[in-house]
Amino acid sequence: MNTTVSGKKCQAWTADKPHTTHDYKPADKPGMGLEDGAYCRNPDNEEHVWCFTMDKSETWEICPDPLKVEVAEPEIEEISTAMPMPMPTGGIPCPIAKINMTKA
């Protein structure tokens, strides 16, 4: 992931522009994936992954959590039983449910 929660592009961890004063170079934090380019990382073991942004007015920002996948709950809509429905002999009418699996 190379964009923040607000959609800002990440600055490469090896870059000095637009933000130069930081101690998060690959040599400063070995083994943290900082040499891989402009991606969201968590080099200080904080709660969220984050990156320095390419926006001069916003030094850094958190990124969407790559381990949390948003899954929409299915919507269940009752269908009216007002329509005449054939019923098997001795059967009991049951409501029909329609499941809508579209993303929210």
RATA-V819241 format. One record per pair of residues at least 12 apart in sequence whose ideal C-beta (glycine too) atoms are under 10 Angstrom apart, sorted by the first residue. I is the first residue (numbers start at 1). J is the second residue. D is the distance in whole Angstrom. If there is no record, write none. Layout:
BEGIN
i=I j=J d=D
i=I j=J d=D
END
This chain:
BEGIN
i=1 j=39 d=6
i=1 j=40 d=5
i=1 j=41 d=10
i=1 j=49 d=7
i=1 j=51 d=9
i=1 j=63 d=6
i=1 j=64 d=6
i=1 j=65 d=9
i=1 j=66 d=6
i=2 j=37 d=8
i=2 j=38 d=5
i=2 j=39 d=5
i=2 j=40 d=7
i=2 j=51 d=8
i=2 j=54 d=10
i=2 j=63 d=8
i=3 j=38 d=9
i=3 j=39 d=10
i=3 j=40 d=8
i=3 j=51 d=9
i=3 j=53 d=9
i=3 j=54 d=10
i=3 j=61 d=9
i=3 j=63 d=7
i=3 j=64 d=8
i=4 j=40 d=7
i=4 j=49 d=10
i=4 j=50 d=8
i=4 j=51 d=7
i=4 j=52 d=10
i=4 j=53 d=6
i=4 j=54 d=10
i=4 j=55 d=9
i=4 j=58 d=8
i=4 j=60 d=8
i=4 j=61 d=4
i=4 j=62 d=7
i=4 j=63 d=5
i=4 j=64 d=8
i=5 j=40 d=10
i=5 j=48 d=9
i=5 j=50 d=9
i=5 j=61 d=7
i=5 j=62 d=6
i=5 j=63 d=6
i=5 j=64 d=6
i=5 j=65 d=9
i=6 j=53 d=9
i=6 j=55 d=9
i=6 j=58 d=8
i=6 j=61 d=6
i=6 j=62 d=9
i=6 j=63 d=10
i=7 j=61 d=10
i=8 j=51 d=9
i=8 j=52 d=10
i=8 j=53 d=4
i=8 j=54 d=7
i=8 j=55 d=5
i=8 j=57 d=10
i=8 j=58 d=6
i=8 j=60 d=10
i=8 j=61 d=6
i=8 j=63 d=9
i=9 j=38 d=7
i=9 j=51 d=9
i=9 j=53 d=7
i=9 j=54 d=4
i=9 j=55 d=8
i=10 j=37 d=8
i=10 j=38 d=4
i=10 j=39 d=6
i=10 j=40 d=6
i=10 j=41 d=9
i=10 j=50 d=9
i=10 j=51 d=4
i=10 j=52 d=7
i=10 j=53 d=7
i=10 j=54 d=7
i=10 j=60 d=9
i=10 j=61 d=9
i=10 j=63 d=8
i=11 j=37 d=10
i=11 j=38 d=6
i=11 j=51 d=7
i=11 j=52 d=4
i=11 j=53 d=6
i=11 j=54 d=5
i=11 j=55 d=9
i=11 j=59 d=9
i=11 j=60 d=9
i=12 j=34 d=9
i=12 j=35 d=9
i=12 j=36 d=9
i=12 j=37 d=5
i=12 j=38 d=4
i=12 j=39 d=8
i=12 j=51 d=9
i=12 j=52 d=9
i=12 j=54 d=9
i=13 j=25 d=7
i=13 j=26 d=6
i=13 j=28 d=9
i=13 j=29 d=8
i=13 j=32 d=9
i=13 j=33 d=8
i=13 j=34 d=4
i=13 j=35 d=7
i=13 j=36 d=8
i=13 j=37 d=8
i=13 j=38 d=7
i=13 j=39 d=8
i=13 j=41 d=7
i=13 j=43 d=8
i=13 j=51 d=8
i=13 j=52 d=8
i=14 j=26 d=6
i=14 j=27 d=9
i=14 j=34 d=7
i=14 j=35 d=7
i=14 j=36 d=9
i=14 j=37 d=8
i=14 j=38 d=9
i=15 j=37 d=9
i=15 j=38 d=8
i=15 j=52 d=8
i=15 j=54 d=9
i=17 j=54 d=9
i=17 j=56 d=9
i=18 j=52 d=8
i=18 j=53 d=8
i=18 j=54 d=6
i=18 j=55 d=8
i=18 j=56 d=5
i=18 j=57 d=9
i=18 j=58 d=10
i=18 j=59 d=9
i=19 j=52 d=5
i=19 j=53 d=8
i=19 j=54 d=9
i=19 j=55 d=9
i=19 j=56 d=8
i=19 j=58 d=9
i=19 j=59 d=5
i=19 j=60 d=8
i=20 j=52 d=10
i=21 j=59 d=9
i=22 j=52 d=6
i=22 j=59 d=8
i=22 j=60 d=8
i=23 j=43 d=9
i=23 j=44 d=10
i=24 j=41 d=8
i=24 j=43 d=5
i=24 j=44 d=8
i=24 j=50 d=10
i=24 j=51 d=9
i=24 j=52 d=8
i=24 j=60 d=9
i=25 j=43 d=10
i=26 j=43 d=9
i=28 j=43 d=8
i=29 j=41 d=9
i=29 j=43 d=4
i=29 j=44 d=8
i=30 j=43 d=10
i=31 j=43 d=9
i=32 j=44 d=9
i=32 j=45 d=9
i=34 j=51 d=10
i=38 j=51 d=7
i=38 j=52 d=9
i=38 j=53 d=10
i=38 j=54 d=8
i=39 j=51 d=7
i=39 j=63 d=9
i=39 j=66 d=10
i=40 j=61 d=9
i=40 j=62 d=8
i=40 j=63 d=3
i=40 j=64 d=8
i=40 j=65 d=9
i=40 j=66 d=8
i=41 j=63 d=9
i=42 j=62 d=10
i=42 j=63 d=9
i=42 j=65 d=10
i=46 j=62 d=9
i=47 j=62 d=8
i=47 j=65 d=9
i=48 j=61 d=10
i=48 j=62 d=4
i=48 j=63 d=7
i=48 j=64 d=9
i=48 j=65 d=7
i=49 j=62 d=7
i=49 j=63 d=5
i=49 j=64 d=8
i=49 j=65 d=7
i=49 j=66 d=7
i=49 j=67 d=9
i=50 j=62 d=5
i=50 j=63 d=6
i=51 j=63 d=6
i=70 j=103 d=8
i=70 j=104 d=8
i=71 j=103 d=9
i=71 j=104 d=9
i=72 j=100 d=9
i=72 j=101 d=8
i=72 j=102 d=7
i=72 j=103 d=5
i=72 j=104 d=4
i=73 j=101 d=10
i=73 j=104 d=8
i=74 j=98 d=10
i=74 j=99 d=5
i=74 j=100 d=6
i=74 j=101 d=5
i=74 j=102 d=9
i=75 j=98 d=9
i=75 j=99 d=7
i=75 j=100 d=4
i=75 j=101 d=8
i=75 j=102 d=8
i=75 j=104 d=9
i=76 j=97 d=5
i=76 j=98 d=7
i=76 j=99 d=6
i=76 j=100 d=8
i=77 j=96 d=10
i=77 j=97 d=7
i=77 j=98 d=5
i=77 j=99 d=8
i=77 j=100 d=7
i=78 j=95 d=6
i=78 j=96 d=8
i=78 j=97 d=7
i=78 j=98 d=8
i=79 j=95 d=7
i=79 j=96 d=5
i=79 j=97 d=7
i=79 j=98 d=6
i=80 j=95 d=9
i=80 j=96 d=9
i=81 j=93 d=6
i=81 j=94 d=9
i=81 j=95 d=6
i=81 j=96 d=7
i=83 j=96 d=10
END
